[in-house]
Amino acid sequence: MLPVRAVEAGVDATTTTQSEADEDRGREIRKREERLGKLQREYDKQLARCQDGDERACTEAQGIKSEMEVLLPGIPAEPQRD
């Protein structure tokens, strides 16, 4: 039989605290925000080319917009400031 401290250490190693879960969620949100920013810049570039008549850029812009729409629900809205 394992000593109580060894069992407690094993439980601590396998459980995630609320603080750790919050940090993980924050990291994941930041990754999504960074990806969304990159996509927005690329979308703007492709949209400008599309408006100049580049058909391929129009298709690319549509694909980028679709990916952005998938990411948006995973990013919390900023609170409104008065």
Backbone as CSV, one residue per row, in Angstrom:
resi,resn,N_x,N_y,N_z,CA_x,CA_y,CA_z,C_x,C_y,C_z
1,MET,0.839,-1.177,0.000,0.000,0.000,0.000,0.893,1.253,0.000
2,LEU,0.482,2.271,-0.781,1.258,3.502,-0.874,0.993,4.413,0.321
3,PRO,1.998,5.136,0.765,1.773,6.117,1.824,0.782,7.185,1.342
4,VAL,0.095,7.804,2.274,-0.924,8.808,1.956,-0.330,9.947,1.125
5,ARG,0.856,10.409,1.455,1.475,11.519,0.715,1.711,11.160,-0.742
6,ALA,2.097,9.928,-1.011,2.324,9.498,-2.387,1.013,9.496,-3.153
7,VAL,-0.046,9.064,-2.517,-1.366,9.071,-3.162,-1.809,10.499,-3.427
8,GLU,-1.635,11.384,-2.438,-2.010,12.785,-2.616,-1.227,13.419,-3.754
9,ALA,0.051,13.132,-3.846,0.883,13.681,-4.919,0.385,13.190,-6.273
10,GLY,-0.004,11.939,-6.342,-0.539,11.401,-7.597,-1.831,12.069,-7.993
11,VAL,-2.701,12.327,-7.026,-3.964,13.012,-7.299,-3.686,14.436,-7.738
12,ASP,-2.782,15.143,-7.041,-2.443,16.514,-7.413,-1.886,16.586,-8.833
13,ALA,-1.115,15.610,-9.218,-0.495,15.614,-10.545,-1.522,15.382,-11.642
14,THR,-2.625,14.736,-11.320,-3.605,14.421,-12.355,-4.796,15.363,-12.361
15,THR,-4.933,16.226,-11.375,-6.056,17.156,-11.353,-5.599,18.531,-11.815
16,THR,-6.536,19.260,-12.402,-6.260,20.611,-12.860,-7.002,21.582,-11.965
17,THR,-6.288,22.538,-11.427,-6.938,23.532,-10.581,-7.714,24.502,-11.459
18,GLN,-8.610,25.241,-10.832,-9.381,26.242,-11.575,-8.441,27.277,-12.184
19,SER,-7.413,27.651,-11.438,-6.448,28.628,-11.935,-5.743,28.108,-13.190
20,GLU,-5.327,26.847,-13.150,-4.667,26.253,-14.317,-5.622,26.169,-15.498
21,ALA,-6.866,25.815,-15.228,-7.863,25.738,-16.294,-8.093,27.119,-16.915
22,ASP,-8.141,28.153,-16.064,-8.314,29.523,-16.556,-7.125,29.953,-17.416
23,GLU,-5.918,29.607,-16.971,-4.722,29.944,-17.745,-4.739,29.244,-19.101
24,ASP,-5.112,27.970,-19.098,-5.191,27.217,-20.356,-6.210,27.847,-21.296
25,ARG,-7.368,28.224,-20.749,-8.410,28.850,-21.571,-7.911,30.186,-22.122
26,GLY,-7.229,30.957,-21.293,-6.686,32.239,-21.748,-5.682,32.059,-22.879
27,ARG,-4.822,31.055,-22.759,-3.842,30.773,-23.819,-4.552,30.391,-25.117
28,GLU,-5.578,29.562,-24.995,-6.317,29.118,-26.180,-7.037,30.290,-26.853
29,ILE,-7.611,31.174,-26.058,-8.281,32.350,-26.614,-7.274,33.245,-27.324
30,ARG,-6.100,33.453,-26.702,-5.076,34.286,-27.350,-4.629,33.693,-28.675
31,LYS,-4.490,32.366,-28.735,-4.114,31.711,-29.992,-5.165,31.975,-31.063
32,ARG,-6.437,31.851,-30.672,-7.517,32.107,-31.635,-7.509,33.557,-32.086
33,GLU,-7.280,34.486,-31.140,-7.241,35.903,-31.490,-6.102,36.196,-32.459
34,GLU,-4.942,35.598,-32.208,-3.798,35.791,-33.104,-4.118,35.251,-34.500
35,ARG,-4.699,34.060,-34.549,-5.070,33.457,-35.836,-6.090,34.328,-36.548
36,LEU,-7.067,34.842,-35.809,-8.085,35.695,-36.407,-7.459,36.968,-36.971
37,GLY,-6.493,37.536,-36.263,-5.808,38.736,-36.751,-5.062,38.472,-38.050
38,LYS,-4.374,37.336,-38.121,-3.662,36.970,-39.353,-4.640,36.762,-40.499
39,LEU,-5.730,36.078,-40.199,-6.739,35.846,-41.235,-7.348,37.161,-41.714
40,GLN,-7.595,38.081,-40.783,-8.180,39.369,-41.165,-7.258,40.135,-42.111
41,ARG,-5.965,40.135,-41.806,-5.013,40.828,-42.687,-4.975,40.185,-44.075
42,GLU,-4.965,38.860,-44.111,-4.946,38.160,-45.401,-6.256,38.369,-46.151
43,TYR,-7.355,38.370,-45.426,-8.663,38.621,-46.043,-8.691,40.006,-46.681
44,ASP,-8.213,41.006,-45.954,-8.186,42.376,-46.486,-7.363,42.456,-47.770
45,LYS,-6.220,41.770,-47.769,-5.348,41.767,-48.944,-6.053,41.102,-50.138
46,GLN,-6.652,39.945,-49.879,-7.323,39.224,-50.962,-8.558,39.985,-51.448
47,LEU,-9.265,40.633,-50.536,-10.447,41.405,-50.915,-10.060,42.575,-51.823
48,ALA,-8.945,43.229,-51.514,-8.474,44.330,-52.364,-8.139,43.815,-53.766
49,ARG,-7.487,42.661,-53.843,-7.171,42.063,-55.148,-8.441,41.666,-55.879
50,CYS,-9.407,41.149,-55.120,-10.685,40.764,-55.706,-11.376,41.985,-56.318
51,GLN,-11.361,43.071,-55.595,-11.996,44.299,-56.091,-11.275,44.853,-57.316
52,ASP,-10.014,44.454,-57.495,-9.255,44.847,-58.684,-9.499,43.888,-59.847
53,GLY,-10.337,42.878,-59.628,-10.702,41.970,-60.713,-10.052,40.600,-60.674
54,ASP,-9.326,40.272,-59.640,-8.666,38.972,-59.535,-9.660,37.935,-59.003
55,GLU,-10.155,37.085,-59.906,-11.171,36.080,-59.549,-10.651,35.092,-58.494
56,ARG,-9.405,34.684,-58.633,-8.830,33.735,-57.687,-8.773,34.336,-56.280
57,ALA,-8.478,35.627,-56.194,-8.443,36.315,-54.905,-9.837,36.355,-54.274
58,CYS,-10.871,36.453,-55.104,-12.251,36.449,-54.590,-12.554,35.106,-53.931
59,THR,-12.153,34.036,-54.594,-12.360,32.700,-54.041,-11.573,32.525,-52.751
60,GLU,-10.346,32.995,-52.749,-9.493,32.906,-51.561,-10.103,33.706,-50.411
61,ALA,-10.597,34.892,-50.692,-11.215,35.735,-49.666,-12.430,35.037,-49.058
62,GLN,-13.209,34.366,-49.878,-14.385,33.641,-49.368,-13.965,32.527,-48.412
63,GLY,-12.921,31.792,-48.769,-12.427,30.727,-47.901,-11.913,31.256,-46.578
64,ILE,-11.196,32.368,-46.635,-10.665,32.989,-45.421,-11.813,33.461,-44.532
65,LYS,-12.820,34.074,-45.150,-13.976,34.564,-44.393,-14.681,33.404,-43.688
66,SER,-14.784,32.274,-44.359,-15.410,31.091,-43.752,-14.630,30.627,-42.524
67,GLU,-13.307,30.605,-42.629,-12.486,30.195,-41.491,-12.631,31.181,-40.334
68,MET,-12.721,32.466,-40.654,-12.899,33.476,-39.619,-14.233,33.274,-38.888
69,GLU,-15.268,32.941,-39.627,-16.585,32.738,-39.028,-16.598,31.532,-38.092
70,VAL,-15.767,30.529,-38.386,-15.660,29.366,-37.510,-14.958,29.754,-36.206
71,LEU,-13.948,30.612,-36.287,-13.180,31.012,-35.101,-13.928,31.983,-34.184
72,LEU,-14.740,32.844,-34.751,-15.365,33.919,-33.977,-16.156,33.459,-32.751
73,PRO,-16.949,32.403,-32.824,-17.693,32.006,-31.617,-16.793,31.596,-30.446
74,GLY,-15.565,31.233,-30.705,-14.645,30.812,-29.647,-13.889,31.961,-29.002
75,ILE,-14.179,33.184,-29.430,-13.497,34.350,-28.873,-14.543,35.191,-28.142
76,PRO,-14.371,35.364,-26.835,-15.366,36.134,-26.081,-15.359,37.598,-26.508
77,ALA,-16.528,38.206,-26.447,-16.672,39.613,-26.805,-16.073,40.485,-25.707
78,GLU,-15.506,41.591,-26.094,-14.975,42.551,-25.128,-16.150,43.246,-24.453
79,PRO,-16.064,43.484,-23.157,-17.143,44.214,-22.494,-17.202,45.656,-22.990
80,GLN,-18.417,46.178,-23.117,-18.562,47.565,-23.567,-18.171,48.510,-22.453
81,ARG,-17.450,49.526,-22.837,-17.008,50.524,-21.852,-17.744,51.822,-22.131
82,ASP,-18.242,52.431,-21.093,-18.997,53.688,-21.250,-18.107,54.885,-21.089
